[in-house]
């Protein structure tokens, strides 16, 4: 039972972390464009 719950939950957690990273990257890129700075 616990193994089934684990296999169902970890993709949700991984997708949430990936979404959080993408959102922060988009915010950084838009902020850099507004201030005229380069990302690298």
Phi and psi restraints in degrees (value plus and minus 20) as a CYANA .aco file:
   2 UNK   PHI     -84.1   -44.1
   2 UNK   PSI     -55.4   -15.4
   3 UNK   PHI     -85.0   -45.0
   3 UNK   PSI     -59.0   -19.0
   4 UNK   PHI     -84.4   -44.4
   4 UNK   PSI     -63.4   -23.4
   5 UNK   PHI     -82.5   -42.5
   5 UNK   PSI     -60.8   -20.8
   6 UNK   PHI     -80.6   -40.6
   6 UNK   PSI     -66.4   -26.4
   7 UNK   PHI     -87.6   -47.6
   7 UNK   PSI     -44.5    -4.5
   8 UNK   PHI    -105.2   -65.2
   8 UNK   PSI     -47.7    -7.7
   9 UNK   PHI    -109.7   -69.7
   9 UNK   PSI     -55.5   -15.5
  10 UNK   PHI     -84.3   -44.3
  10 UNK   PSI     -53.4   -13.4
  11 UNK   PHI     -85.6   -45.6
  11 UNK   PSI     -52.7   -12.7
  12 UNK   PHI     -86.3   -46.3
  12 UNK   PSI     -63.5   -23.5
  13 UNK   PHI     -84.9   -44.9
  13 UNK   PSI     -63.7   -23.7
  14 UNK   PHI     -83.3   -43.3
  14 UNK   PSI     -62.3   -22.3
  15 UNK   PHI     -84.8   -44.8
  15 UNK   PSI     -57.7   -17.7
  16 UNK   PHI     -84.5   -44.5
  16 UNK   PSI     -62.3   -22.3
  17 UNK   PHI     -86.7   -46.7
  17 UNK   PSI     -62.4   -22.4
  18 UNK   PHI     -82.5   -42.5
  18 UNK   PSI     -62.3   -22.3
  19 UNK   PHI     -82.7   -42.7
  19 UNK   PSI     -60.6   -20.6
  20 UNK   PHI     -83.6   -43.6
  20 UNK   PSI     -60.7   -20.7
  21 UNK   PHI     -86.2   -46.2
  21 UNK   PSI     -60.8   -20.8
  22 UNK   PHI     -86.0   -46.0
  22 UNK   PSI     -62.4   -22.4
  23 UNK   PHI     -82.8   -42.8
  23 UNK   PSI     -63.0   -23.0
  24 UNK   PHI     -87.7   -47.7
  24 UNK   PSI     -54.5   -14.5
  25 UNK   PHI     -86.1   -46.1
  25 UNK   PSI     -63.7   -23.7
  26 UNK   PHI     -82.9   -42.9
  26 UNK   PSI     -60.7   -20.7
  27 UNK   PHI     -83.1   -43.1
  27 UNK   PSI     -61.5   -21.5
  28 UNK   PHI     -84.6   -44.6
  28 UNK   PSI     -62.0   -22.0
  29 UNK   PHI     -84.8   -44.8
  29 UNK   PSI     -65.0   -25.0
  30 UNK   PHI     -87.0   -47.0
  30 UNK   PSI     -57.0   -17.0
  31 UNK   PHI     -86.1   -46.1
  31 UNK   PSI     -59.0   -19.0
  32 UNK   PHI     -86.7   -46.7
  32 UNK   PSI     -57.1   -17.1
  33 UNK   PHI     -87.5   -47.5
  33 UNK   PSI     -57.0   -17.0
  34 UNK   PHI     -87.3   -47.3
  34 UNK   PSI     -59.6   -19.6
  35 UNK   PHI    -109.7   -69.7
  35 UNK   PSI     -28.0    12.0
  36 UNK   PHI      61.5   101.5
  36 UNK   PSI      -5.9    34.1
  37 UNK   PHI    -109.7   -69.7
  37 UNK   PSI     140.4   180.4
  38 UNK   PHI    -117.8   -77.8
  38 UNK   PSI     131.5   171.5
  39 UNK   PHI     -92.1   -52.1
  39 UNK   PSI     -57.0   -17.0
